[in-house]
Amino acid sequence: MNFTLSEDNRLLQDSVNRLVQDTYPFTLREQLVASELGHSEALWRQFAELGWLGTAVPELYGGSELGAESTRVIAEALGRGLVTEPFLSTVVFGAELISRFAGEPIQASLLPAIADGSKQVTLAYAEPRSRYSPNIVELSATLDGEHYRLNGAKGMVLNGHSADFVVLSARTQGEYDELQGISLFLIDSDSPGLQWHHYQTYDGLRASELQLDNVRVSPNSIIGPLHGGFALLDEILDRATAALCAEAVGVMSVLFDMTLDYLKTREQFGQTLGSFQVLQHRMVDMYAALENARSMTIAATQSLDGDNRREQVSAAKIQVNDAGQLIGAQSVQLHGAIAISKDLAAGHYYKRLEAIAALFGNSDYHLGRFVQRY
Amino acid sequence: MNPEKNNDISVFRQQVKVFIVDNLPADIRRTVQEGRLVSPQETVRWQQILYRQGWVAPNWPVAHGGVDWSPSERAVFEEECAAGFCPPLNPMGLSMLGPLLIAQGSEAQKARYLPKILRSEETWCQGYSEPGSGSDLASLQTRAVREGDDYVVNGSKIWTSGAQSADHIFCLVRTDPEAKKQRGISLLLIPMTTAGISVRPIIGLNEMHFFNQVLFDDVRVPVLNRVGEENTGWSLAKAILGSERLHLSRTGENRALLMELLEVARQEYSDGQRLIDEDWFRRKIGRAELRLMALEYTKQRYLQKVEAGQTVGPEISLLKLQGSELIQHFDELLLEAVGHYGLPYDPGWMLGPRSEPSIGGGYAGTISANRFRHKGYTIAGGSSEVQKGIVAKQVLGL
């Protein structure tokens, strides 16, 4: 493992941090969350111009091809500002998946548009009864002449409301939970037979439920091997989980610092809260959890191309979930009543951490995955 | 990511592994693997093997007989030694006093003591804690009064590991009772054979003799045996404690315990199946391994910061804090794994080779003894509460 940032990534980190700090105050975030789109198109274009949307896109298609370590750096810095722009779903779910596994025609038509910010792509892997397991796919794809007919439902599709395309997993063969027999289809969000139900989540972001009723899809829109989509899905979810962990590290660092500042200034019983040993020791527990979450996230990111990818990612997600829930809950507790008011940013950082713990597998799910090695 | 550097370290790791397999005597390996007490003679034998290889003092400068290893390489060496069932080196001379003498000792002190530490011809113990000074070490009261070219020392030290067999003690004493408590302390080097020193054994919860009380009754120590200036002993001691804490993260020792736990869980049965196949126990092992991974990666990250020229200071305390607590957690899991067969205990199992299998499988008999010994890990070297205080004040600024 190399825990030292390269010079390029250090500069990248500075520039994302600066943009978030200068142009993304909490008040703007509140406005964006309340708006219909939920994020800013102008800012999205700016991300594109700065090359942040192209970290997983080859230079051939207008990307910056910076790689996973840069994706991690950007995700962490965006987390620091609780940025609502659909970076993770578009860059990891969309660009990463298409760059790695789609054929040339799909790549040529979509990757330049992702990198320049004109198109967004998301992934629909979960179903109402699948919980976190990507192998549980009941949505069916059956051949009807030259085309496939898709029927079923997908759930918790991140940023479905703004996605121009969605990649979804469908069962082309086998039982509902078999690894073999899952195929990935790229579908235009406006396809006939698609019924979207968009909603807000408690962390201010957007997701969707998706109903498919005889949606007609060409075999050309299959990404990766027919029936062999599970391994792709598994890898992309790991890549997305690593990026989500990085975002969480950004969120919890800021929340930790806010709490530390508060303890140094808030006085009760004639002294600062930070002078009480019981609170000092709790802050040390939170700091240790944060430091560990950072180390584990870096290690997971650097293991994405290795044989131990699955266990490293699950390990990181558990550490991040636990650290996020500790830091989130304790930050609210130590701020006191002010933190349960909607006006204070701290509470919103806490809510994002809670949401992250429940996304792409909670700790119990990932622990089950981690202990498969024994 | 810098694959070249990564590559180097894995080549180095392999070299260390091979060396250990080829050179660690089988009887010593067995003592460590079975969790029995390593005798001072076994420690010395292994240290002398390392000395001949030039590896006995990884954190000494090359000019004094050390090794030209980076902090990461040193950490890999420690990890492989622990994973390969090498006995821990006696840290008193090699890790604690040696580096201090190199930095602060007189030329005469270096010439007199360093070679014998390297060759394991003399052993040391550490006289820090006192009956009235535990966590508040700076309140220590053992007095050293100047009389001509000597100090006359009176008082007592406690929890002195290995005092029963050590040749010398490095000892914090109060030389100025009027000064602020940290400013009136000096560090003396005292032969244990000096008249007026007596050693009272303290038997541990596991019936083993590790600790002692060392009593000083008008003990005369030449002024030449003082390290550094008079009344500067506190800052010298703190420097030792800082480097000790990195070692006290115990990553290698923790990994060896994980391996042992997995092995035990493969042999134990629960509800008619192997314990390792019980989901509830697998998850406990998984959680513990996660803590170990987090500790290892955070330690690596801090070491790489040092190599990149950045400073890593008091946050090292986080590693000591977590590493010592994790050892105790692995002990709890090991005891849980053997169930009620963790209870039978005969101190003889800790001392000699297992002439007869202990009750409840070959491995159960020493688990409790090590568990009770390891209870000291969160107390010695600055208790967990002291470490948290250090991080709160010096890292978080509270």
Interface residues (C-beta under 8 A of the other chain):
Chain A: M1 N2 F3 T4 E69 L260 L263 K264 G274 S275 Q277 L279 Q280 H281 M283 V284 D285 Y287 A288 E291 N292 R294 S295 M296 I298 A299 Q302 A315 I318 Q319 L367 G368 F370 V371 Y374
Chain B: M1 N2 K5 N6 L262 A265 I276 D279 R282 R283 I285 G286 R287 E289 L290 M293 A294 L295 Y297 T298 Q300 R301 Q304 K305 A308 E315 L318 L321 Q322 E385 K388 G389 V391 A392 K393 V395 L396 G397 L398
